[in-house]
Amino acid sequence: MCAKILYDKDVIEKNRENKELKKKLEWRYAKIIFPNEDAYEEAKKNMMENIKTCIDECIPNEHNFMTNLSGGRYAELAPRQRMNIWLTIEGELKKLTNNSSYSYGKGAHITDDVINPALFSLYKIGIFEDLLEEDVVDLVYNIVKYHLIGNPYEGCGGLIGSISYYNCKNCGKETETDGGELCFDCDDDCYDDKSE
């Protein structure tokens, strides 16, 4: 009887530790399940339209803040630009993933670890000063777009493609979005049928 109580206590403690670890790692993982490919494409389109609107508004509206007192330009987003873009990316990801920690972390990553280093690199090679306001808008938008949805010409789904799934229209099994609406097994069956 005593051994059973100690065992049960140990199981309860391990379950509590597992929950705590899952909570700590929550920001690293997300998963989106779409009913079909059309819903996946529509979600990407809506997300990028909202982000484009934010960038179109905040870069020109805050562009003068990219200039410091000596007349030079900062080689990064101005603080309000950074926060507007970060919070918009975070909000759009949260709509899709329903995961605040993940969305917050990815929004910060894209603004601080992707956009700002790209702008600083352009500054270091002497190109940043020659960029027009609309060039900065296009550059920032394309950096975000590539990071989030990738390059469709290369079959790269970006961040969204890596966490998106939907149910196979044939068998209902969960499948990655980059393989069409059929899971690997059903898609493989289609190829087998055609070759006969």
C-alpha positions in Angstrom: 0.0 0.0 0.0 2.8 2.4 0.9 4.6 1.7 -2.4 1.4 2.5 -4.3 1.0 5.8 -2.5 4.7 6.7 -3.2 4.3 5.7 -6.9 1.1 7.8 -7.3 2.8 10.7 -5.6 5.7 10.4 -8.1 3.4 10.2 -11.1 1.5 13.3 -9.9 4.8 15.1 -9.5 6.1 14.1 -12.9 2.8 15.3 -14.5 3.2 18.6 -12.8 6.8 18.9 -14.1 5.6 18.0 -17.6 2.9 20.7 -17.5 5.5 23.3 -16.3 7.9 22.3 -19.1 5.2 22.5 -21.7 4.3 26.0 -20.5 7.9 27.1 -20.7 8.3 25.7 -24.3 4.9 27.0 -25.5 6.5 30.1 -27.2 8.6 27.8 -29.5 5.8 25.8 -31.0 2.5 26.5 -32.8 0.2 24.6 -35.0 -2.5 25.8 -37.3 -5.1 23.4 -38.8 -7.0 24.6 -41.8 -10.0 22.8 -43.2 -8.6 22.9 -46.8 -6.1 24.6 -49.1 -8.4 27.5 -49.9 -8.8 28.4 -46.2 -5.0 28.3 -45.9 -4.4 30.6 -48.9 -7.1 33.0 -47.7 -5.6 33.2 -44.2 -2.2 34.0 -45.7 -3.7 36.6 -48.0 -5.6 38.3 -45.2 -2.6 38.3 -42.9 -0.3 39.8 -45.4 -2.9 42.5 -46.4 -3.1 43.6 -42.8 0.7 43.6 -42.4 1.0 45.6 -45.7 -1.4 48.2 -44.4 0.6 48.6 -41.2 3.9 49.0 -43.1 2.4 51.3 -45.7 1.1 53.6 -42.9 3.9 53.4 -40.3 7.0 53.7 -42.5 5.9 57.0 -44.2 4.3 58.4 -41.0 7.4 57.7 -39.0 10.0 58.1 -41.7 11.2 61.5 -40.3 12.0 59.8 -37.0 14.6 57.7 -38.8 16.6 60.9 -39.1 18.7 61.8 -36.0 19.8 65.2 -34.9 23.0 65.3 -37.0 21.0 64.8 -40.2 22.0 61.2 -40.7 19.6 58.2 -40.6 19.3 55.4 -38.2 20.1 52.1 -39.8 17.0 50.4 -38.3 13.4 50.9 -37.8 12.4 53.9 -35.6 10.9 52.8 -32.2 7.3 53.4 -33.2 7.8 51.7 -36.6 9.4 48.7 -34.8 6.5 48.5 -32.3 3.8 48.9 -34.9 5.2 46.3 -37.2 6.0 43.9 -34.3 2.5 44.2 -32.8 0.8 43.8 -36.1 2.8 40.6 -36.9 2.1 39.4 -33.4 -1.6 40.1 -33.7 -1.9 38.4 -37.1 0.0 35.3 -35.9 -2.1 35.2 -32.7 -5.3 35.2 -34.8 -4.0 32.1 -36.7 -2.2 30.2 -33.9 -4.1 31.3 -30.8 -0.7 31.2 -29.0 0.3 34.5 -27.5 3.8 33.5 -26.4 4.7 32.1 -29.8 3.2 35.1 -31.7 5.0 37.6 -29.4 8.3 35.8 -29.9 8.0 35.6 -33.7 7.0 39.2 -34.0 10.0 40.3 -32.0 12.3 38.0 -34.0 11.1 39.3 -37.3 11.5 43.0 -36.4 14.7 42.8 -34.3 16.5 39.8 -35.8 15.5 40.0 -39.5 14.4 43.5 -40.5 16.8 45.7 -38.4 19.9 43.6 -39.3 18.9 43.9 -43.0 18.6 47.6 -42.8 21.9 47.9 -40.9 23.6 45.8 -43.6 22.4 48.2 -46.2 23.8 51.0 -44.1 27.2 49.3 -43.8 27.6 48.9 -47.5 26.5 52.5 -48.2 23.1 51.9 -49.8 20.7 52.8 -46.9 21.2 56.5 -47.3 20.0 56.3 -50.9 16.8 54.5 -50.2 13.6 56.5 -50.8 10.7 56.2 -48.4 8.8 53.9 -50.8 11.9 51.7 -51.1 12.0 51.2 -47.4 8.3 50.3 -47.4 8.8 47.7 -50.2 12.0 46.4 -48.6 10.4 45.9 -45.1 7.2 44.4 -46.5 9.1 41.9 -48.7 11.4 40.9 -45.8 8.3 40.2 -43.6 6.5 38.4 -46.5 9.4 36.2 -47.3 9.9 35.3 -43.6 6.2 34.5 -43.0 5.0 32.9 -46.3 8.3 32.2 -48.0 8.9 32.1 -51.7 6.2 30.3 -53.6 8.4 29.9 -56.7 10.8 27.8 -54.7 8.1 25.8 -52.8 9.1 27.4 -49.6 6.2 28.0 -47.2 8.0 30.2 -44.7 7.0 30.3 -41.1 3.3 29.9 -41.8 3.9 26.9 -44.1 6.0 25.2 -41.4 3.3 25.3 -38.8 0.2 24.8 -41.0 -1.7 21.6 -41.5 -5.0 20.4 -42.8 -6.9 17.2 -42.9 -6.5 15.0 -46.0 -9.5 15.3 -48.2 -9.3 11.5 -48.8 -8.7 9.9 -45.4 -9.0 12.8 -43.0 -5.5 12.3 -41.6 -3.6 15.5 -40.6 -1.2 16.5 -43.3 1.3 19.3 -43.9 0.1 22.0 -46.2 3.0 21.8 -48.7 1.8 18.5 -50.1 -1.6 19.6 -51.4 -4.8 18.5 -49.8 -3.8 14.8 -49.8 -1.6 13.2 -47.1 1.6 11.4 -48.2 -0.1 8.0 -48.2 -3.1 9.1 -50.3 -1.0 11.1 -52.7 1.3 8.1 -53.1 -1.8 6.0 -53.8 -2.8 8.4 -56.6 0.6 8.0 -58.3 0.4 4.2 -58.0 -3.1 4.2 -59.6 -1.9 6.3 -62.6 1.1 4.2 -63.3 -1.0 1.0 -63.8 
